[in-house]
């Protein structure tokens, strides 16, 4: 059974946040993620497949895509926030913080029991949204297949 979610859009000055899949510039997003430290090990096909199986949110300045965030979720209890990216030319004006806020507070998402994310360098940003280091890291396991 596939979950069909209502679309959501919000504006912040000249920026628009949208969950409308048809607005996504997939080629832009693939190129952007391939240039990141967390996405440079993926292939373009891997990124496209991950978008097909996730809730992908776009950030737009006019009709031009300038940001992206992705949620992997069961829509009831758990969500993994990933692939948060804002074009370097658009950073520094609070639009990235606004995009994360919009992503975490989508009106059609229930109050989930747990959100997780991985970051090497943005802990201070995500602490503003209530993220913390793992309370019980001994309970978390991973399987890393290369």
C-alpha positions as CSV (number, residue, x, y, z in Angstrom):
1,X,0.0,0.0,0.0
2,X,1.5,3.4,-1.1
3,X,0.9,6.4,1.1
4,X,-0.4,9.4,-0.9
5,X,0.4,12.7,0.9
6,X,-1.1,16.1,0.3
7,X,1.3,18.6,-1.3
8,X,2.7,21.3,0.8
9,X,4.2,24.7,-0.2
10,X,5.4,27.6,1.8
11,X,7.2,30.8,1.0
12,X,10.0,32.8,2.6
13,X,10.7,36.0,0.8
14,X,11.6,35.0,-2.7
15,X,12.0,31.3,-1.8
16,X,9.4,28.5,-2.1
17,X,9.5,25.2,-0.3
18,X,7.5,22.5,-2.0
19,X,6.9,18.7,-1.8
20,X,5.5,18.7,-5.3
21,X,7.5,15.9,-7.1
22,X,7.0,17.4,-10.6
23,X,8.9,20.6,-9.5
24,X,12.1,18.8,-8.7
25,X,15.0,19.3,-11.0
26,X,16.4,15.8,-10.7
27,X,19.5,16.6,-12.8
28,X,20.3,19.6,-10.6
29,X,19.8,17.5,-7.4
30,X,21.9,14.6,-8.7
31,X,24.8,16.9,-9.6
32,X,24.5,18.7,-6.2
33,X,24.6,15.5,-4.2
34,X,27.4,14.0,-6.2
35,X,29.5,17.0,-5.2
36,X,28.9,16.5,-1.4
37,X,31.1,14.5,1.0
38,X,28.1,12.3,1.8
39,X,26.9,11.7,-1.7
40,X,30.1,11.5,-3.8
41,X,30.2,7.7,-3.4
42,X,26.8,7.2,-5.0
43,X,26.0,6.9,-8.6
44,X,23.4,9.1,-10.4
45,X,21.1,6.1,-10.7
46,X,21.4,5.4,-6.9
47,X,20.3,9.0,-6.2
48,X,17.4,8.8,-8.6
49,X,16.2,5.6,-7.1
50,X,16.5,7.0,-3.6
51,X,14.3,9.9,-4.6
52,X,11.7,7.5,-6.0
53,X,11.4,5.8,-2.6
54,X,11.5,8.9,-0.3
55,X,9.7,12.1,0.4
56,X,11.8,14.7,-1.4
57,X,11.4,18.4,-0.6
58,X,12.6,21.1,-2.9
59,X,13.7,24.7,-2.3
60,X,13.2,27.1,-5.2
61,X,14.2,30.7,-6.0
62,X,11.6,31.6,-8.6
63,X,11.6,28.5,-10.9
64,X,15.2,27.6,-10.2
65,X,15.9,24.8,-7.7
66,X,18.4,25.9,-5.0
67,X,17.9,23.3,-2.2
68,X,16.8,19.9,-1.4
69,X,16.0,17.7,1.6
70,X,14.9,14.1,1.8
71,X,12.9,12.1,4.3
72,X,12.9,8.3,4.6
73,X,10.0,7.3,6.8
74,X,7.1,5.0,7.6
75,X,4.9,8.1,8.2
76,X,3.9,6.8,11.7
77,X,6.8,6.3,14.0
78,X,10.2,7.0,12.4
79,X,12.0,9.3,10.0
80,X,15.5,9.7,8.7
81,X,16.4,13.2,7.5
82,X,19.0,13.1,4.8
83,X,20.5,14.8,1.7
84,X,19.9,18.3,3.1
85,X,21.6,20.7,0.7
86,X,21.4,24.4,-0.2
87,X,23.3,25.9,-3.2
88,X,26.4,27.7,-1.8
89,X,25.3,30.9,-3.5
90,X,22.1,30.9,-1.4
91,X,23.6,30.1,2.0
92,X,24.0,32.6,4.8
93,X,20.5,34.2,4.6
94,X,18.6,31.8,6.9
95,X,17.0,30.0,3.9
96,X,18.7,26.7,4.8
97,X,17.5,26.9,8.4
98,X,14.0,27.7,7.1
99,X,14.1,24.7,4.7
100,X,15.0,22.3,7.5
101,X,12.2,23.8,9.7
102,X,9.7,23.3,6.9
103,X,10.9,19.7,6.3
104,X,10.7,18.7,10.0
105,X,7.3,20.4,10.4
106,X,5.3,19.2,7.4
107,X,1.7,19.6,8.4
108,X,0.7,16.2,7.0
109,X,3.4,14.3,8.9
110,X,2.4,13.1,12.3
111,X,4.4,13.8,15.4
112,X,6.8,10.9,14.9
113,X,8.4,9.1,17.8
114,X,12.0,9.4,16.5
115,X,13.9,11.4,13.8
116,X,17.5,10.6,13.0
117,X,20.2,12.1,10.8
118,X,23.9,11.7,10.2
119,X,26.2,14.7,9.8
120,X,30.0,15.3,10.1
121,X,29.8,19.0,10.4
122,X,26.4,20.5,11.1
123,X,25.6,19.3,14.6
124,X,25.1,22.9,15.9
125,X,22.6,23.6,13.2
126,X,20.5,20.5,13.9
127,X,20.7,21.0,17.7
128,X,18.5,24.1,17.0
129,X,15.8,21.7,15.9
130,X,16.0,19.4,18.9
131,X,18.5,16.8,17.6
132,X,20.9,15.4,20.2
133,X,23.7,12.9,20.3
134,X,22.4,9.4,20.9
135,X,21.2,8.8,24.4
136,X,22.0,5.1,24.2
137,X,24.5,4.6,21.5
138,X,25.0,1.0,22.7
139,X,21.5,0.3,21.4
140,X,22.3,1.4,17.8
141,X,23.9,-0.9,15.4
142,X,24.7,-0.7,11.7
143,X,25.6,-2.9,8.9
144,X,27.8,-1.2,6.4
145,X,28.1,-2.8,3.0
146,X,30.5,-1.2,0.7
